[in-house]
Structures are given as C-alpha cells and as structure tokens.
Amino acid sequence: MPDSSTSVPERTAFFVSDGTGITAETFGHSILSQFEGLRLRQVRLPFIDELTKAEDAVERINQQGIIDGNRPIVFSTLVNPRINSIVRTANAMFMDLIAAFVEPLEAEFGIKSTHTIGRFHSVAESDTYKKRIEAIHFAMSHDDGQMHKELDQSDVILVGVSRSGKTPTSLYLAVQHGVKAANYPLIPDDFDRGKLPAELYRYKSKLFGLTITPERLSEVRNERRPGSRYASLETCRTEVNQAEAMMRRENIPWLSSTTKSIEEIATTVMTLLDQP
C-alpha cells in the first residue's frame, strides 16, 4: 500500500511583511491549521521595505514554485502600495491581510488609513511595551525557581515537573501579554516532604500547575538527556503522578500541556487567574 503522505504534493507558504512578519505568520498558521494532511514548508520573509527587496522576494517565491511544482501561498501584511504591487506579481496565491481588513475599515470610518510602514513599532514608547519588557526580564530571572526575591510582584507562578512547559509559557505570557510569570519545578525532594517549596506558600493564590503525560514527558526529556534515569518512563510516571496528587491536595488549578499549544495554555492561565 503506498504511503499516503507521498500522494499529497508539498506546498510552500510565505509570510511576507515590511516588519517582523509575526502577524502574517500567526494569521497564516491559524488558517492553514484548518487543513489536515497538507505538506507545507513555511518561510518568513521579514523587512520587505524596499523595492529591491520586493523584487528579490518575487524571485524567491517564483523559484520555490518551480521547485515544488505548485504555486506558493503568500500571506502578506505589506503596507506600502508600491512594494505590495511588486510582490503581487509573483506566481502565487496572494492573501493580502492589509487589504482584507483595512479597506473595509476605511469605508466604515470614512477616512483613509496612513499606510505607514512600521506603524506598529510606535508602541515601543508606550507603557504597554515597557510593561512587556519588564515582564520578560522578570520571567528570565525567575525561571526554574532560581530567584525567590520579588515573587510578590508576580502575576502568576507556574509549578510542575521539569520539562512540562513552564519556561516557554512564562516567556509567552511576558512577551504577548506583559504578565510577570515566575516558574518553579516540583522535584522529588518536594514529593518526599509532601509539601510545596516553602517559598510558595506565601503566594499560593498565584499558583497555576502544568502537567503532562508520562509518555510525552519521557520523549521530551530523552531529547535532552537520552537514556538517563531522569528521562525513563518509570521516573516520569512517578513524578507526574506525585505532582498531580500534590496539586489536587493543595487545591492548585492545573492543566495538561500534552496536546495544547503555548497560546492555549497561556490563554487558560489568564482566564483562570482573571487577567485582563
């Protein structure tokens, strides 16, 4: 029986922007995730803010289409009309996110948008931006229980066994939402005592737990320390069972990170903690 994956042609999705390309990529991912079975190569083309860069982008997109044997998909947040018109000449399916949303809003508001490149970056001087930078520093300095000071300033403290997703969730909360998130590992010493790390009891209302299936945890740990006792399924099963028992005993809200994205975990954390 032929491999079904080989029957699906590979396609390439480009995320093209005059900025970082994160907006185009995030939106594109949301759309593309609705189509199962696609074999997609994903390429971000950021800072396409000059005519020559736009021409280079067109060449790259067209070349990739020849290699794939199928025209690429382009998700664009290009603002400059001239640059946008050049990239549109590529032999690709072009998804213009600016036109899709800005033009209807222009009609609704009765005014024209600025069409200014890099407009988003004006937020760099805002209080929101500064809050996010402070939150990033906080998350990094309070990662893995490495600093106990200033925990009173935290918005949330994530707890869970090692490699259950605490660090990436903390950083995502900081970068995307300006949330000051610390995280603490639950380790065998804690399970032997039957108590949380002593520092955490003062901030129990801020605790949120992450867990993970033992099988997935073993896979993740084996990527870091293959063949170790730390990564063995037996160790993972024991630690996960003890961590979940402790969370139940201490009435700590928690969820499994096994099948959830960082975005989903962060949204759940903020919802349960009543974060705006």
N, C-alpha and C positions, 0 to 999 in steps of 0.2 A: 504493500500500500504506500503511495507516495507521501512524502512529508507535506502536510497541508501548508506549512509556513513558506515553502518554496513556490507555492501557487499564487501567493499574494505579491505583486510587484512592489519593490521598495520605492518609496517616495521621499522627497526632501521638503521639509518645511523651513522657510527662512523667516526670522523675526527681525525686521528692518526698522531702524529708528535713528533720529538725529540725536538721541540721548543714549541712555544705557541699554535700552531695548527690553528692560524688565517688564514694562507694561504690556508691550506687544507679546512677549513670551508668555506671561501669565495668562493673558486672554486667550492666546493661541492654544496653550495647553488645555485650558478649560473646554474649548471647543473640540479639539482633537481627541480628548479623552472619551468623547461620546461614541467614538468609532472603534469597536473592538476588532482585533486582527490586523490592524494596519502595521506595516513595517516602515517606520518613519525614522529618517535621520533628521535631527533638528540642529539648526545653525543660527546663531545670533549674529547679526551684523549691526553693531552699535556705532554711534557717532558718524552717521552718514549725513554730514552737514556741509558738504561742498560738492560742486558739480562733478569734479573729477572722481570723488568717492562714489557718487551715484553711478557714474559710468562704470567704475570698477565693480560695483555691486551687480549691475546688469550683466556684465561679462561673467561673473562668478555664478550667478543664478542660471544663465543660459548654458554654461558649461556643465553644471550639475544636471540639468535637464537632459543633456545629451548622454551623460554617463548613466543616468537612471533609466533612460528610455521613456520617461514620463515627465510632463511639465511640473515644476515645483509649485508649492503653495507658498505665497508670501503674505505674511501678516505685517502690516505697516502702520507705524504711528508717525510717519513723516509729516511735518507741518509745512515746510516751505513748498509752495506750489511748483516752482521750477524743478527742484530736486525730486519731488514726488512724480512729476510728469516724466522725468527721465527714467526712474526706476520702473514706472508703469510700462515702459517699452519692452521689458523683459518678457520672454516667452514663459509666462507663469500665470497661475490663477491668483489674482491680486485682491487681497482683503484689506481695504482702506478703512482702518478703525477711526481715523480722524473724520473723514467724510461721513462715515456712518452715523456718528454721534454729534459732531459739531454743526453740520449743516442743518439738521432738524432743530437744534437748539437756537441757531441763528434766526430761523424762521419763527420760532416760538417767542424769543426775546425781542425780535425786531431790531437787532443790532448785529454787526459783524464781529467775529472773533478777531483777536490780534494776529493770529497765525505767526506767532513769535517763537522761534526756535529756543529751546532751553527755558521756557517759561516756568516749567516745574521747578527748576533749580532756584528760583527766587525764594523758595521756602527755606533756604539754607540759613536765613537770618531770623526765622520765626521761632517762637517759643516751642512749638511742636517739634521742630528739627532739633533744637538744643536738648529737649527732653529725651529724644531718641538717642542722641549721642551719650548723654549721661546714663541712660539705661543700658547701653552697650557696655560701657566701662564697668557698670555695676555687675552685669551678668558675667563678664570675664573675670572680675576679681573675686566673685562669689561662686565660681564654678567648682563643683565637686567638693563642696564643704571646705574650701581652702582658706576662707576668712570668715570669722564669726562677727567681726565688728560691723556695725551699721545694718544689721539684719532688721532693725526696727524700721528702716527706710524701704524695705522690700514691699512689693505689691503681692508677690506670691513666692512661696518656697516649694520647689518641686522635690519630691522624695521618691526613691525607687532603687532597685538593684542596679549595679553597674551595667551600662550599655542598654538601658531601657528607653533611651531617647530624651533624657533630661537636658543635656547640654544643647542640642540643636533646638529644642523647644524654647529654652531660656533665651537663646540668641534671637530666634524668630520673634518672640514676644517683644524683645527690646527693639529690634530693627523696624518691625512693622507697626508696633503699637506704643512704643515708648514705655513699656511695662518693665519695672525693675524686678527681675526674676533671679532668685538665688536657687541653687540646687544642692542637695545632699544625697550621697549614696547610702543605702541601707546595706550594712555589711554583716558578716557572721557574728562579730562581737555584739552588735545590737540585738541579733536574734537570740544569742546566748543569754543576754541580760533580760530579754523580753521587753525592752524599752527602746524608745526613740533616742537618738543622740540628745544628751541633756540640754544642749543649747536651743533645741527646737520647741521645747515645751512652753517657753515664753511667747512663742509666735504660732501657737497651734492653729489659730483661726486662719492663718495664711497658708497652711499646708495643703498641697494637692499631690496625689500619688500617681505615678505611672507604673504600669506593669506590662508584661509581655509573655507570650507563651514560652515555655522552656525550650521547645524545639527551635523557635526563631532566635531566642537568646543564645543558644549554643552555636547557631550558624554565625551570628554577629561576632561573638567572642572568638570563634575559630578563625575569623578573618584577621583578628589582631594577634591572637596567641594560639596558633594551631596546635592541636594535640595536647594542650595543657589541661590540668585538672580544673582550672578556672573556667575552661570552655566546655568541659564534659557535660553531657546531658544530665547525668546524675546530680552534679553540683548545681546546674541551672534549675533543675526541677526543685531541689531542696530550697534554694534561695528564693525562687519565685513563690513557692507555697508559704514560706515563712514571712515573706514581705507582705503578701496579700492578707495573711492572718493578722499581722500587726496593724495594717491599715484598717481592717474591719474592727479590731479591738480598740483602736484609738479613734474610731469614727472619722477617718480621713477620707474625703471624696477621692475617687480614683477611677482611671480607665485604662484599658489595654491599648498600647501603641502598635500592636502587631499588624493590624491591617489599616491603620489610619495614617494619613499624611500629616506632616508637621502643621499644615494650615488647619486641618480638622482638630488636631489636639489643642492648638493654641486657641481656637475659637471656643472649644468646650471649656477650657480653663477659664477664659474671660467671662463666659456666660455664667458658669457656676460661682465665680467669685464676684459677680455683679460689676465687672469692669465695663466702663463705657466704650 
